[in-house]
Amino acid sequence: MKHIFKNSLLLLGAFVLFFACKKEELDLAALTDFPPGVFSITPANGAVVGSGQNFDVVVKFVSGSVSTLASSTVTLTDEAGTQIATKTQSLTGTADSLLIEGSSFNAASLPLGKYKLVVSVTDTKGKTQSRTTGFEIGIKPNIGIIGSATPGGWGEDTDMPEVSPGVYELVITLTDGEVKFRADNAWAVNWGASSFPTGVGTQDGPNIPVPAGTWKVRFEFPSGAYSFTPAITFASNASALYLLGSFNNFQGSQYKFNLVADNTWVLNEILLRPGDLFKFSEGPNFMGQNWGDNDGDGRAELFGNNITFNAPEGEAYYTITFNDKSRLYTVEFLRYPVIGIIGSATPTGWDSDTEMTNIGGGNFEIKMTLTDGEVKFRANKSWGTNWGGSTFPTGTATLNGPNIPVVAGSYTITFNPGTGAYNFEPDAGIASVGIIGNATPGGWDSETAMKPNGDGTFSLIIGLNNGEAKFRANNSWDINWGAGSFPTGTGTQNGPNIPVSKGIYFVTFNANTGEYSFTPASIGIIGNATPGGWDTDTNMAENTEVGVVTLNITLTAGEAKFRANDSWDNNWGGSGFPSGVATPNGPNIPIPGGTYNVRFNVNTGEYSFN
């Protein structure tokens, strides 16, 4: 009985093995017997082909090895479906292509408009696949790349050759910086985005951050899709490298290294704080290899312990380098996020910092008016890292050094946290303040001067358009103030543009504190020729034209003037009638009796009585 049972088991095993093999063969066949496919079509779906180009139509096909390619038909039509060209061709193997030469359908003479490509393909078992795509023949721009990372900086484009319809490529060496793509060497049409090395640029999008290197840059028009691929390859033991740590919950692709030389990976900038933990990882979620440091000696071990960050500079931006062959790594101080000046001599006292501007080379600068008192420099608005010194107006500050004694005055203050060097350069003073921007009459080219009030404040009645504005001193950009708030705020040196809404405003600015305000102003006409005499203004209505007010009014023979906010602080007069150019505090305007359409422009002073 035992013998029979043993033989039965052997028979059953052979049966199972036989059918297991047959099943494997069936699966293999199924995996290679799929319908034919369209691998690529040129011109691509959504592409724009330049008018006058003699382009070809190219379609590439793929299929499995069990039922190989047999034949295909490709038809080119206009948007209405009228046939322009068609071609049927036999295909062979698992990959083949069909070409319709542009000269065969006179591609260069096709008019502007939209076109369709209708594609069908059949394999040797009769399975078919069909696809319809569209493209456009249009006026195509020249595409260039521009920015601080390019050889021409922000002043000059580097042109990108068109390698296929709507596809532009260029091999270029870039520095650390930013770039954008734009059309026809002008800012009217430009693309930007915040992602690297790939993304989709949008009109007026942000600058694209770019690390130094030699890149093959690709841009697709009109979709805005772009990519940066290393043009030079280096040896490496890791397929990619990421920094994972307590600052990103030990996962994510935000901190990805660039391979800059054989086995050498660099993360250009990351904000680290004392106590942060991190490891090097081949994948963004610890897939593949990862490295930590068991001994804290700067040489990582495969699957080693978390590395604890504790650099003497404290919270700051650092550059991290890792060699995946030697496993040596470095964490180098780059810059502090914020450097400020604080003290009894500053406008905000010891309560809050006044931020300084990073001007490059490790230097920070600010222009400000100080009182007699003391100051210190500090990082990140915290006493954790601060510098002081005992000499004035120049010296070398030390960590936790003494308060710097200051004499009252206006200064250009510079400080280098790396060396500790500081300097208080006396400022020549602010002779004038103007308002400038695309919301102002002079645009960004010419400022409108404000009236000094003798106490460091300036004021102006002005008509503004929807747009942006800034204040600046001495008709120069050396000293300028901006902020993001409207209608009131406190401008900071080199601050952002101030958003402005259309209207006529009484604008005030304090050059000592940076405080500003835009208060809606009323414009009226007053005089013995008006219904209210010299006692009461008759208000005028703001026109759709910027800075212009109008009024229909019956006047008696006499005189009149224009003024703002029912006050003589801002008034205009002139000697001409029925038109002229009024000047501040000018003479009374002579008026004969009659009914008039009165018009006055607060920006130019032009007036008319019609």
C-alpha positions as CSV (number, residue, x, y, z in Angstrom):
1,M,0.0,0.0,0.0
2,K,2.8,2.4,0.8
3,H,4.5,1.6,-2.5
4,I,1.4,2.4,-4.5
5,F,1.0,5.7,-2.7
6,K,4.6,6.7,-3.4
7,N,4.2,6.0,-7.1
8,S,1.0,8.0,-7.2
9,L,2.8,11.0,-5.7
10,L,5.5,10.7,-8.4
11,L,2.9,10.6,-11.1
12,L,1.1,13.7,-9.7
13,G,4.4,15.6,-9.5
14,A,5.2,14.9,-13.1
15,F,1.7,16.0,-14.2
16,V,2.0,19.3,-12.3
17,L,5.5,19.9,-13.7
18,F,4.3,19.3,-17.2
19,F,1.4,21.7,-17.0
20,A,3.5,24.3,-15.1
21,C,5.9,24.4,-18.0
22,K,3.1,24.7,-20.5
23,K,1.5,27.5,-18.5
24,E,4.8,29.4,-18.5
25,E,5.1,29.0,-22.3
26,L,1.5,30.3,-22.7
27,D,2.3,33.4,-20.5
28,L,5.4,34.2,-22.5
29,A,3.4,34.1,-25.7
30,A,0.7,36.3,-24.2
31,L,3.3,38.8,-23.1
32,T,4.7,39.2,-26.6
33,D,1.5,39.1,-28.6
34,F,0.1,42.6,-28.1
35,P,-1.6,44.8,-30.8
36,P,0.6,47.0,-32.9
37,G,1.3,50.5,-31.5
38,V,2.2,54.0,-32.7
39,F,5.5,54.9,-31.0
40,S,5.9,58.5,-32.2
41,I,4.5,61.0,-34.7
42,T,6.2,64.0,-36.2
43,P,5.0,66.7,-36.2
44,A,3.9,65.9,-32.7
45,N,0.4,66.4,-31.4
46,G,-0.1,70.1,-30.6
47,A,3.1,71.1,-32.3
48,V,3.5,74.4,-34.2
49,V,5.3,74.1,-37.5
50,G,6.8,77.3,-38.9
51,S,5.2,78.7,-42.0
52,G,7.3,78.0,-45.1
53,Q,9.1,75.0,-43.6
54,N,9.4,72.0,-45.9
55,F,8.7,69.5,-43.1
56,D,8.4,65.7,-43.4
57,V,5.7,63.5,-41.8
58,V,7.4,60.6,-39.9
59,V,5.5,57.9,-37.9
60,K,7.3,55.1,-36.0
61,F,5.6,51.8,-35.1
62,V,6.2,48.9,-32.6
63,S,4.7,45.5,-32.2
64,G,5.3,42.2,-30.3
65,S,7.4,39.3,-31.6
66,V,4.5,36.9,-32.0
67,S,2.5,39.1,-34.4
68,T,4.9,41.5,-36.1
69,L,4.1,44.6,-38.1
70,A,2.4,44.2,-41.5
71,S,1.2,47.5,-43.0
72,S,0.3,51.1,-42.2
73,T,-1.6,54.0,-43.8
74,V,-0.9,57.7,-42.8
75,T,-3.1,60.5,-44.2
76,L,-2.6,64.2,-43.8
77,T,-5.7,66.5,-44.0
78,D,-6.6,70.1,-43.2
79,E,-8.9,70.9,-40.3
80,A,-12.0,70.3,-42.5
81,G,-10.8,66.8,-43.4
82,T,-9.7,67.6,-47.0
83,Q,-7.0,65.1,-47.9
84,I,-3.5,66.7,-48.7
85,A,-1.4,63.5,-48.7
86,T,-1.6,59.8,-48.0
87,K,0.7,56.8,-48.0
88,T,0.2,53.1,-47.5
89,Q,3.3,51.0,-46.8
90,S,4.2,47.4,-45.9
91,L,6.0,47.1,-42.5
92,T,8.2,44.3,-41.1
93,G,9.6,43.2,-37.7
94,T,8.8,44.6,-34.3
95,A,9.8,48.2,-35.1
96,D,9.4,50.1,-38.4
97,S,8.5,53.6,-39.7
98,L,6.7,55.4,-42.5
99,L,7.9,58.6,-44.1
100,I,5.9,61.1,-46.2
101,E,8.5,63.6,-47.6
102,G,7.5,67.2,-47.4
103,S,8.4,67.7,-51.0
104,S,5.8,65.2,-52.1
105,F,2.9,67.4,-50.9
106,N,4.7,70.8,-51.1
107,A,4.8,71.3,-47.3
108,A,6.5,74.7,-47.6
109,S,3.5,76.2,-49.4
110,L,0.8,75.0,-47.0
111,P,-1.2,78.0,-45.6
112,L,-1.4,78.9,-41.9
113,G,-4.0,76.8,-40.1
114,K,-4.6,73.6,-38.2
115,Y,-4.0,70.1,-39.7
116,K,-4.7,66.5,-38.8
117,L,-2.7,63.2,-39.2
118,V,-4.8,60.0,-39.3
119,V,-2.7,56.9,-38.6
120,S,-3.6,53.2,-38.8
121,V,-1.3,50.2,-38.4
122,T,-2.0,46.4,-38.8
123,D,0.1,43.4,-37.7
124,T,0.4,39.9,-39.2
125,K,-2.6,38.6,-37.2
126,G,-4.8,41.3,-38.4
127,K,-4.9,43.3,-35.2
128,T,-5.1,47.1,-35.8
129,Q,-4.5,50.3,-34.0
130,S,-5.6,53.8,-35.1
131,R,-4.7,57.3,-33.9
132,T,-5.6,60.9,-35.0
133,T,-3.4,63.8,-33.9
134,G,-3.3,67.5,-34.8
135,F,-0.7,70.2,-35.4
136,E,-0.6,73.8,-36.6
137,I,1.2,75.7,-39.2
138,G,1.9,79.2,-37.8
139,I,4.2,82.1,-37.4
140,K,7.0,80.7,-35.1
141,P,9.2,82.9,-32.9
142,N,12.9,82.6,-32.3
143,I,13.4,81.0,-28.9
144,G,16.3,81.9,-26.6
145,I,17.4,81.2,-23.1
146,I,18.3,84.1,-20.8
147,G,19.2,84.7,-17.2
148,S,21.9,85.1,-14.6
149,A,23.1,81.5,-15.2
150,T,23.7,82.1,-18.9
151,P,26.8,83.6,-20.6
152,G,24.8,86.7,-21.6
153,G,23.2,87.2,-18.2
154,W,19.8,89.0,-18.1
155,G,20.9,91.3,-20.9
156,E,21.3,89.0,-23.9
157,D,19.5,85.8,-25.1
158,T,21.4,82.7,-26.2
159,D,19.4,81.5,-29.2
160,M,18.2,77.9,-29.3
161,P,18.2,76.1,-32.7
162,E,15.0,74.4,-33.8
163,V,15.8,70.7,-34.2
164,S,12.3,69.5,-35.2
165,P,9.0,71.2,-35.5
166,G,8.4,73.1,-32.3
167,V,11.4,71.5,-30.5
168,Y,14.5,73.7,-29.7
169,E,17.7,72.3,-28.2
170,L,21.0,73.7,-27.1
171,V,24.1,72.5,-25.3
172,I,25.3,75.2,-23.0
173,T,27.5,75.7,-19.9
174,L,25.6,77.4,-17.1
175,T,26.6,78.8,-13.7
176,D,24.6,78.6,-10.6
177,G,21.7,81.0,-11.1
178,E,18.3,81.4,-12.8
179,V,17.0,81.3,-16.4
180,K,13.9,81.8,-18.4
181,F,12.9,81.1,-22.0
182,R,11.6,83.9,-24.2
183,A,10.6,84.6,-27.8
184,D,12.2,87.0,-30.3
185,N,14.6,88.5,-27.8
186,A,11.8,90.4,-26.0
187,W,9.9,90.0,-22.7
188,A,6.4,90.2,-24.3
189,V,6.3,86.4,-24.6
190,N,8.4,84.5,-22.0
191,W,8.2,81.2,-20.0
192,G,9.2,80.3,-16.5
193,A,8.6,77.9,-13.7
194,S,10.0,76.9,-10.3
195,S,11.0,73.3,-11.1
196,F,14.3,71.8,-12.3
197,P,15.5,69.8,-14.3
198,T,12.1,69.4,-16.0
199,G,8.9,71.4,-16.0
200,V,6.3,73.3,-18.0
201,G,7.0,77.0,-18.3
202,T,4.1,79.4,-18.2
203,Q,3.8,83.0,-19.5
204,D,5.5,85.4,-17.0
205,G,6.2,82.4,-14.8
206,P,9.0,82.5,-12.1
207,N,12.7,82.2,-12.9
208,I,13.9,78.6,-13.3
209,P,16.6,77.8,-10.7
210,V,19.7,76.1,-12.4
211,P,22.8,74.6,-10.9
212,A,26.2,75.0,-12.6
213,G,27.1,72.5,-15.3
214,T,27.0,71.8,-19.0
215,W,23.5,71.0,-20.0
216,K,21.6,69.8,-23.0
217,V,18.6,72.1,-22.8
218,R,15.3,71.3,-24.6
219,F,12.3,73.5,-25.0
220,E,9.0,72.8,-26.7
221,F,6.8,75.5,-28.3
222,P,4.0,76.2,-27.7
223,S,3.5,73.9,-24.7
224,G,6.4,75.4,-22.7
225,A,7.7,72.0,-21.6
226,Y,11.4,72.0,-20.9
227,S,14.2,69.8,-19.7
228,F,17.9,70.1,-18.7
229,T,19.9,66.9,-19.2
230,P,23.6,66.7,-18.3
231,A,25.7,66.9,-21.5
232,I,28.7,65.4,-19.8
233,T,28.5,62.1,-18.0
234,F,30.5,61.1,-14.9
235,A,31.2,57.8,-13.3
236,S,29.2,57.0,-10.2
237,N,28.3,54.2,-7.9
238,A,24.8,55.6,-7.1
239,S,22.1,56.1,-9.7
240,A,21.0,59.3,-8.0
241,L,21.5,60.9,-4.6
242,Y,19.1,62.6,-2.1
243,L,19.5,64.1,1.3
244,L,16.8,62.7,3.7
245,G,16.5,63.9,7.2
246,S,14.4,65.3,10.0
247,F,13.8,68.4,8.0
248,N,11.7,66.5,5.4
249,N,10.6,63.5,7.5
250,F,13.3,61.4,5.9
251,Q,11.5,61.2,2.5
252,G,11.0,63.3,-0.7
253,S,12.9,64.6,-3.7
254,Q,13.3,68.2,-2.7
255,Y,17.0,67.9,-1.8
256,K,18.4,66.1,-4.8
257,F,22.2,66.2,-5.5
258,N,23.9,67.0,-8.8
259,L,26.7,64.8,-10.1
260,V,29.4,67.3,-10.9
261,A,32.5,65.1,-11.4
262,D,33.4,61.4,-11.2
263,N,31.6,60.0,-8.0
264,T,31.2,63.6,-6.7
265,W,27.7,64.7,-5.8
266,V,26.8,68.3,-4.7
267,L,23.7,69.7,-3.0
268,N,24.2,73.5,-3.6
269,E,22.0,74.9,-0.9
270,I,20.0,73.6,2.1
271,L,18.9,75.3,5.3
272,L,20.1,73.3,8.3
273,R,19.5,73.9,12.0
274,P,21.5,72.5,15.0
275,G,20.3,69.0,15.9
276,D,19.0,68.2,12.4
277,L,19.5,64.5,11.4
278,F,20.2,63.3,7.9
279,K,21.5,60.5,5.7
280,F,22.5,60.1,2.0
281,S,20.1,58.0,0.0
282,E,20.0,56.6,-3.5
283,G,16.3,57.1,-3.7
284,P,13.8,59.7,-2.3
285,N,12.3,57.2,0.1
286,F,15.3,55.0,1.0
287,M,15.0,52.7,-2.0
288,G,18.4,51.4,-2.9
289,Q,21.6,52.2,-1.0
290,N,21.9,54.7,1.8
291,W,24.8,56.0,3.8
292,G,25.2,57.3,7.4
293,D,28.1,58.0,9.7
294,N,28.7,55.6,12.6
295,D,31.8,57.3,13.9
296,G,31.1,61.0,13.1
297,D,34.5,61.2,11.3
298,G,33.2,62.6,7.9
299,R,33.4,59.2,6.2
300,A,30.0,57.5,5.7
301,E,29.2,53.8,6.0
302,L,26.7,51.9,3.9
303,F,23.4,51.8,6.0
304,G,25.2,53.7,8.7
305,N,23.7,55.8,11.5
306,N,21.9,59.2,11.1
307,I,24.3,62.1,10.9
308,T,23.7,64.9,13.5
309,F,24.3,68.4,12.2
310,N,26.0,70.7,14.7
311,A,28.1,73.2,12.8
312,P,29.4,76.3,14.8
313,E,27.7,78.7,12.5
314,G,24.3,77.4,13.6
315,E,21.2,77.8,11.6
316,A,22.2,78.8,8.1
317,Y,22.4,77.6,4.4
318,Y,25.1,75.0,3.7
319,T,26.6,73.3,0.6
320,I,26.9,69.5,1.0
321,T,29.3,67.3,-1.0
322,F,29.4,63.5,-1.0
323,N,31.7,61.1,-2.8
324,D,30.0,57.8,-3.5
325,K,33.4,56.0,-4.0
326,S,35.4,57.2,-1.0
327,R,32.3,57.9,1.0
328,L,33.8,61.2,2.3
329,Y,31.4,64.1,2.8
330,T,31.6,67.8,3.7
331,V,29.1,70.3,5.0
332,E,30.3,73.9,4.1
333,F,28.8,77.1,5.5
334,L,27.2,79.1,2.6
335,R,25.2,82.0,4.1
336,Y,22.8,83.0,6.9
337,P,19.1,83.3,5.9
338,V,18.8,86.7,7.5
339,I,21.3,89.3,8.8
340,G,20.0,92.2,10.7
341,I,21.1,95.2,12.7
342,I,19.5,95.9,16.1
343,G,20.1,98.3,19.0
344,S,19.1,101.5,20.7
345,A,20.5,103.6,17.8
346,T,18.1,102.0,15.3
347,P,14.4,103.0,14.6
348,T,13.1,99.8,16.3
349,G,15.5,99.8,19.3
350,W,16.5,96.5,20.9
351,D,13.0,95.0,20.2
352,S,13.4,94.0,16.6
353,D,16.0,93.7,13.8
354,T,16.2,95.8,10.7
355,E,17.1,93.3,7.9
356,M,20.1,94.0,5.7
357,T,20.4,93.2,2.0
358,N,22.6,90.4,0.7
359,I,24.8,92.2,-1.9
360,G,27.0,89.2,-2.7
361,G,30.5,88.2,-1.8
362,G,29.3,87.4,1.7
363,N,28.5,91.1,2.4
364,F,25.2,92.6,3.7
365,E,24.3,96.3,3.4
366,I,21.6,98.7,4.5
367,K,21.2,102.5,4.3
368,M,19.6,103.9,7.4
369,T,19.5,106.9,9.8
370,L,20.7,106.2,13.3
371,T,20.5,108.1,16.6
372,D,23.2,108.3,19.2
373,G,23.3,104.8,20.8
374,E,24.5,101.3,20.3
375,V,24.0,98.5,17.8
376,K,24.9,94.9,17.1
377,F,24.5,92.5,14.1
378,R,22.8,89.2,14.4
379,A,21.6,86.3,12.3
380,N,18.1,85.0,11.9
381,K,16.6,87.6,14.3
382,S,18.0,85.6,17.2
383,W,20.6,86.1,19.9
384,G,21.9,82.6,19.2
385,T,24.3,84.1,16.7
386,N,25.3,87.8,17.1
387,W,28.3,90.0,16.5
388,G,29.6,93.1,18.2
389,G,32.7,95.3,18.4
390,S,34.1,98.3,20.3
391,T,35.2,100.6,17.5
392,F,33.3,103.0,15.2
393,P,32.8,103.7,12.3
394,T,34.8,100.6,11.2
395,G,36.0,97.4,12.9
396,T,35.9,93.7,13.1
397,A,33.0,92.2,15.0
398,T,33.3,89.0,17.0
399,L,30.7,86.5,18.1
400,N,28.9,87.7,21.3
401,G,31.1,90.8,21.2
402,P,30.3,94.2,22.9
403,N,27.7,96.7,21.7
404,I,29.1,98.9,18.9
405,P,28.9,102.6,19.9
406,V,27.2,104.8,17.2
407,V,27.1,108.5,16.5
408,A,23.8,109.9,15.1
409,G,23.7,110.3,11.3
410,S,22.7,108.7,8.0
411,Y,24.9,105.8,7.0
412,T,25.5,103.1,4.4
413,I,26.2,100.2,6.7
414,T,28.1,97.0,5.5
415,F,28.8,93.8,7.4
416,N,30.4,90.5,6.5
417,P,29.4,87.7,8.9
418,G,32.2,85.5,7.5
419,T,35.0,87.9,8.4
420,G,33.2,90.1,10.9
421,A,34.3,93.3,9.1
422,Y,31.8,96.2,9.4
423,N,31.7,99.8,8.2
424,F,29.4,102.8,8.8
425,E,29.9,105.1,5.8
426,P,28.3,108.6,6.3
427,D,25.6,109.2,3.7
428,A,25.6,112.4,1.7
429,G,21.9,112.7,2.7
430,I,18.7,112.6,0.8
431,A,18.3,115.7,-1.4
432,S,15.0,114.6,-3.0
433,V,12.5,111.8,-3.1
434,G,10.4,110.8,-6.1
435,I,7.8,108.2,-6.9
436,I,8.4,105.9,-9.9
437,G,6.8,102.9,-11.6
438,N,4.3,101.8,-14.3
439,A,1.5,103.2,-12.2
440,T,3.0,106.7,-12.4
441,P,3.0,109.2,-15.2
442,G,6.7,108.6,-16.1
443,G,6.6,104.8,-15.9
444,W,9.8,103.1,-14.8
445,D,11.9,105.6,-16.8
446,S,11.2,108.9,-15.1
447,E,10.2,109.6,-11.5
448,T,7.7,112.2,-10.4
449,A,9.3,114.5,-7.7
450,M,7.6,114.9,-4.4
451,K,7.4,118.1,-2.4
452,P,9.8,118.2,0.7
453,N,8.1,119.2,3.9
454,G,11.4,120.1,5.7
455,D,11.2,117.3,8.3
456,G,12.3,114.3,6.2
457,T,8.8,113.8,4.9
458,F,7.6,114.3,1.3
459,S,4.2,114.6,-0.2
460,L,2.4,114.8,-3.6
461,I,-1.0,115.0,-5.3
462,I,-0.8,112.6,-8.2
463,G,-3.0,110.6,-10.5
464,L,-2.0,106.9,-10.6
465,N,-3.0,104.0,-12.8
466,N,-3.4,100.3,-11.9
467,G,0.2,99.0,-11.5
468,E,3.2,99.2,-9.3
469,A,5.4,102.0,-7.8
470,K,8.4,102.6,-5.5
471,F,10.0,105.6,-3.8
472,R,13.6,106.5,-4.5
473,A,16.1,109.2,-3.4
474,N,18.1,111.6,-5.4
475,N,16.7,110.4,-8.8
476,S,18.7,107.2,-8.5
477,W,18.2,103.5,-7.7
478,D,21.0,103.6,-5.1
479,I,18.5,104.4,-2.4
480,N,14.9,103.1,-3.0
481,W,12.1,101.9,-0.9
482,G,9.3,99.3,-1.5
483,A,6.9,97.0,0.2
484,G,4.0,94.7,-0.6
485,S,1.2,96.6,1.1
486,F,-1.3,99.3,-0.2
487,P,-2.5,102.0,0.6
488,T,-0.2,102.2,3.7
489,G,3.0,100.5,4.7
490,T,6.6,100.8,5.6
491,G,9.0,100.6,2.7
492,T,12.4,98.9,3.1
493,Q,15.6,99.4,1.1
494,N,15.3,97.5,-2.2
495,G,11.9,96.2,-1.0
496,P,9.3,94.8,-3.4
497,N,7.2,97.0,-5.8
498,I,4.1,98.6,-4.1
499,P,0.8,97.4,-5.8
500,V,-1.3,100.5,-6.7
501,S,-4.9,100.9,-7.7
502,K,-6.1,103.6,-10.1
503,G,-7.1,106.9,-8.5
504,I,-6.0,110.4,-7.5
505,Y,-4.1,110.3,-4.3
506,F,-2.4,112.5,-1.7
507,V,0.8,110.5,-1.3
508,T,3.1,110.9,1.8
509,F,6.5,109.3,2.4
510,N,8.8,109.5,5.4
511,A,12.5,109.1,4.3
512,N,13.5,108.5,7.9
513,T,11.2,105.6,8.7
514,G,10.1,104.4,5.2
515,E,6.4,104.9,6.2
516,Y,4.1,105.8,3.3
517,S,0.4,106.3,2.6
518,F,-1.8,106.7,-0.4
519,T,-5.0,108.7,0.6
520,P,-7.7,109.3,-2.0
521,A,-7.8,113.0,-2.8
522,S,-10.7,115.2,-4.0
523,I,-10.1,117.9,-6.6
524,G,-12.4,120.9,-6.7
525,I,-12.7,124.3,-8.4
526,I,-13.1,127.5,-6.2
527,G,-13.3,131.2,-6.8
528,N,-15.7,134.1,-7.1
529,A,-16.7,132.8,-10.5
530,T,-18.0,129.6,-8.9
531,P,-21.3,129.0,-7.0
532,G,-19.4,128.6,-3.7
533,G,-17.2,131.7,-4.2
534,W,-13.9,131.7,-2.4
535,D,-15.4,129.9,0.6
536,T,-16.5,126.5,-0.7
537,D,-15.1,124.2,-3.4
538,T,-17.2,122.6,-6.1
539,N,-15.9,119.0,-6.4
540,M,-15.0,117.6,-9.8
541,A,-15.5,114.0,-10.9
542,E,-12.6,111.6,-11.6
543,N,-12.4,110.7,-15.3
544,T,-11.5,107.3,-16.8
545,E,-8.3,109.0,-18.0
546,V,-5.6,108.8,-15.3
547,G,-5.2,112.0,-13.2
548,V,-8.1,113.8,-15.0
549,V,-11.2,115.3,-13.4
550,T,-14.1,116.9,-15.1
551,L,-17.2,119.0,-14.3
552,N,-20.1,120.7,-16.1
553,I,-20.8,124.0,-14.3
554,T,-22.3,127.4,-14.9
555,L,-19.9,130.2,-13.9
556,T,-20.2,134.0,-13.6
557,A,-17.6,136.4,-14.7
558,G,-14.7,136.3,-12.2
559,E,-11.8,134.2,-11.2
560,A,-11.1,130.6,-10.2
561,K,-8.5,128.1,-9.2
562,F,-8.2,124.3,-8.7
563,R,-7.3,122.8,-5.3
564,A,-7.1,119.5,-3.5
565,N,-9.0,118.3,-0.4
566,D,-10.7,121.7,0.1
567,S,-7.3,123.1,1.3
568,W,-4.9,125.7,0.0
569,D,-1.9,123.3,0.7
570,N,-2.2,122.1,-2.8
571,N,-3.6,124.5,-5.4
572,W,-3.1,125.3,-9.0
573,G,-3.7,128.4,-11.1
574,G,-2.9,129.9,-14.5
575,S,-3.3,133.1,-16.6
576,G,-4.7,131.6,-19.7
577,F,-8.3,131.1,-20.8
578,P,-10.1,129.0,-22.1
579,S,-7.1,126.6,-21.7
580,G,-3.7,126.6,-20.2
581,V,-1.2,124.9,-18.0
582,A,-1.7,125.6,-14.3
583,T,1.2,125.7,-11.8
584,P,1.2,125.1,-8.1
585,N,0.2,128.3,-6.3
586,G,-0.2,129.9,-9.7
587,P,-2.3,133.1,-10.4
588,N,-6.1,133.1,-10.5
589,I,-7.6,132.0,-13.8
590,P,-9.8,134.8,-15.4
591,I,-13.3,133.5,-16.3
592,P,-16.0,135.1,-18.5
593,G,-19.6,134.1,-17.5
594,G,-21.0,130.9,-19.2
595,T,-21.7,127.2,-18.9
596,Y,-18.6,125.1,-19.3
597,N,-17.3,121.6,-19.5
598,V,-14.3,122.0,-17.2
599,R,-11.3,119.6,-17.4
600,F,-8.2,119.5,-15.3
601,N,-5.2,117.1,-15.2
602,V,-3.4,117.0,-11.8
603,N,-0.3,115.3,-13.4
604,T,0.3,117.8,-16.1
605,G,-1.6,120.9,-14.9
606,E,-3.4,121.2,-18.2
607,Y,-6.9,122.7,-18.0
608,S,-9.7,123.7,-20.3
609,F,-13.1,125.4,-20.2
610,N,-15.2,124.4,-23.2
